[in-house]
Amino acid sequence: MQNNIKLISGNANIPLAQEISRILDVPLSDRILTRFSDGESYARINENMRGQDVFIIQPTSEPVNENLMELLILMDALKRASAERITVVLPYYGYSRQDRKATSREPISAKLVADLITSAGADRVLTVHLHAAQIQGFFDIPLDNLQSLPLFIDYFKERDLSDYVVVAPDEGSVKLSNELAKKLHLPLVIVIKQRSYDVDGHDKIEKCTLLGDIKDKNIIIFDDIISTAGTLCNVKEILKNNGAKKICLSGTHPVFVGSAIERLKDSDITEVVVSNTIKIPEHKKLEKIKIISIAEILAKAIKRIHTSESVSSLFI
């Protein structure tokens, strides 16, 4: 590692930033992040940043708007401090699900956030498992979209998988689920959902069909985001009704909002495996939730970006 690298953490996920710092043997830079009495964010960098290659580690998770604003003002402070390059490390990209217009007169918020990050001074973005691959095209600067799937593959390989199948919970997750199934040498089962729309334009599931056999099988479900866990718990009921045994739910980003924790706690889902792209508060931790760290993959990517090496080998 060269000596002109700096790591700065926002407040969103300090434990992940500290782990990356230990792996790279680069200390987190001293900064002040606070809020005025009216709620306005304030940032100050307490180290010389002139000519430095700076990496800001800040997922835009809940509270999304506060963490996003914190990220933007950190970038502005660094730009005005004459940092040579600013790379935004976004383990979780907030607003990523608003990547298109589903109905008339809606914003494409993922594009707006990309514009904000670029305008604030980012030279590059490093993120993990974007909800939609096309978001990469929303940026006019380089973006590296790392995949978390290798972590989950290594995790599941540690057990006897002789009676397991991988289930894609909807049509949109088929490609990723198929990749997981191939790597684990397991059959793939697909859940096909028939939807209808209510008067407000929100979709609801009318009927589900299974493409594949799950009777007396243990199930692995993998998705990018676990938010309210409502849909996944509904899929769980369908799987149980069709003879499934243990069900393991896994996902990259543990958003866990609304009634997610209550649903997971009360369900007979055996295990919930997530990464630490988002910090899980203590009151949301359950015994069945297993956290695997994304820090090493991010650290490798940061090192390669800093030393102008290829990042592509970290992709599947």
Secondary structure, 3 states (H helix, E strand, C coil): CCCCEEEEECCCCHHHHHHHHHHHCCCECCEEEEECCCCCEEEEECCCCCCCEEEEECCCCCCHHHHHHHHHHHHHHHHHCCCCEEEEEECCCCCCCCCCCCCCCCCCHHHHHHHHHHHHCCCEEEEECCCCHHHHHHCCCCEEEECCHHHHHHHHHCCCCCCEEEEECCHHHHHHHHHHHHHHCCCEEEEEEEEEECCCCCEEEEEEEEECCCCCCEEEEEEEEECCCHHHHHHHHHHHHCCCCCEEEEEEEECCCCCHHHHHHHCCCCEEEEECCCCCCHHHCCCCEEEECCHHHHHHHHHHHHCCCCCHHHCC
